[in-house]
Amino acid sequence: MRAGHAAVAAFAGLALAAGVCGQEQSSSWTTFSPRGRETASPLLKRGEEAYQARCNLCHGRVAQDVKPGMGGRMAGTEALAIKYQGRKPAVLEDRTDLTADEVEYYVRHGSGIMPFFRKTEVSEADLDAIAAYLSRRRR
Ligand code: HEC
């Protein structure tokens, strides 16, 4: 467990640094957006909203100041930090390698403790949007 925490902490630092360096189009605080929201298409906006609603509770950023037992743990982020050991970002939104097909597969089938989502939970249209949102950096 301690090794897991260290990996998550080390990884969160890396992800933060990468996020800051990867920042391309921030001109001021009002337009500051690592995800380029101000230029996002309706599809990507829908994907981001659905992602926030359905995925972010497990795949979001782990807050730096959360103490053990105080909540704020992210099952997906922590599992992926351990799985990839820093080779890939633990936060799904920071990934540049995800394809739409991969995202769709995991959402419909689940993996480990990740549940699968039925079409009544995440509609086909929402899944298309989520897949586009998470895979857009490949284009
Ligand atoms: C209950 C927590 C939880 C929720 C909600 C959740 N996930 Fe996951 N997800 C996980 C965990 C944990 C893993 C790692 C599973 C493993 O180790 O096999 C994972 C793995 C993944 C992976 C595989 C990444 C890789 O490289 O292995 C993808 C893609 C993914 N999730 C996408 C999503 C999307 C999109 C949603 C929202 C529709 C979502 N997840 C919702 C917990 C969750």
Boltz pocket constraint, residues with backbone or C-beta under 6 A from the ligand:
constraints:
  - pocket:
      binder: B
      contacts: [[A, 50], [A, 51], [A, 54], [A, 55], [A, 56], [A, 57], [A, 58], [A, 59], [A, 75], [A, 76], [A, 77], [A, 79], [A, 80], [A, 83], [A, 92], [A, 98], [A, 102], [A, 103], [A, 106], [A, 107], [A, 111], [A, 112], [A, 113], [A, 114], [A, 115], [A, 117], [A, 122], [A, 130]]
      max_distance: 6.0
